[in-house]
Structure formats: C-alpha cells, structure tokens
Amino acid sequence: MLQRERKRRVEAAEAFRGGGREEQAAAEERELAVLEEFMPEPLAEDELEEIVDNAIAENGATSMRDFGRVMADVMPQVSGRADGSVVSQLVKEKLA
C-alpha cells in the first residue's frame, strides 16, 4: 500500500511541476517524505540480483516459460523493498 501511495505522490508532483504548479508539487513532495519514513529500506541492486539468481537456480528456470514461477518465488522476498516492474525486467533479462 505504501509503495502505491508513494508512486501516486511522485507522479502527482511531476504532473503539477510540468503544469507550472510548484506549490502543489511541493505539497505532494512533503507527503512523499512522510510516507518514506514508514517504508522499509529499498533493496540494493546487487541484493535484488542475488535474490533473482537464487530463485532461478532453485526453480531450475531456463527460459521465459519459467517466468511466473521465478516471479512467484521472488516477489514475497522483496515485497515493499523493490518495485515489481524492476523485478520483472531483471527476471526477463536473466531468462532471455
């Protein structure tokens, strides 16, 4: 839930700033700062890569047909600490 709200604040701030509404953008960024205080520390890129590599090895994944199994293994481990689209892209690169 916090990830979703964080994303909304980032997108809203960008939209307000793009529309020349600095005051509203600043308000969104203040709300974002409060949300981020409660969010878990994001995973470093090398930590995420290690988790994905381990999941691929544990599932014996060799092609994109195994994508779903790998994602099902990885996502609970990184929940709230990594963006799903980033994880998905990394898994696709590893399985390609």
N, C-alpha and C positions, 0 to 999 in steps of 0.2 A: 504494500500500500504506500509506503514512504517513497519507494522508487517511482511509482506512478505520479504521486504528487510533486516530487522533485522535477520530473520531466515536464509536467504541466507548467511549473513556475519558470523553468528555463525557457520553454517555448513562448510563454506569455511575455517574458521580459524581452526576448528577441523581437517579438512582434511589436510590442509597444515602442521599443527603441527604433525599429525600422519605420514606424509611423510617426516618429518625432515626438513621442510622448514619454519624455525622460522621467517625469515624476512617477508615472505608473510603473515604468520599468524598474525604477529604484525600489518601489514598494514590493514588487514581485521578488526582487533580489534579497530584500530584507526577510521576507517569508521563507525564501530558499535557505538562507543562513540558519534560521531557526530549525527548519526541517533537518538540515545536515547535521545538527548537533545530536540528533537522535538516531541517525543512520549508522550502521556498522561500517567499520573501516573497509574501503574497497580493496579487492584483491590486486596485487601487483601482476603485471603481465606475465612474468615468469612463473608465478604461483598458479595462475589460471592455466597456462600452457602445461604445467606439470599435472594438474588435475585432469585435463583433457587427455593427455598422453596416457595416464594411468587407466582412464575409463576405456580408451581404445584398446589397450592391451588386455584389460580384464574381460572385455566383451569379445575379444578376438575379431574386432572390426577391421575390414579390409577394403570396403567400398562404401559408396553413398547409400547403398541398401541398408547399411547398419546405422545410419544417421540417427534414427529415432531411438534406438537402444542406447547409443552413446549419450544423446541429449538427456534421456531419462535418468541416466546414471549421474551425469554432471550437474544438472540443474539443482537438485536438492543440496549438493555440496557447496554451491556458490550462491544460493538464494540470498538476495538482498545485498550481495557483495560484488556482483558483476551483472552487467546489462545482458539480457537474453540475446539480443541481436549480435553483440560482440562474441558471446559464447558460440552462437550458431555459426557465425562467419569463421571462427577459428576451427570448429569441428569440420566444417565443409572444406577448409584449406587442407586440414590434416588427412581427410579421407579421399580427397581428389587425386 
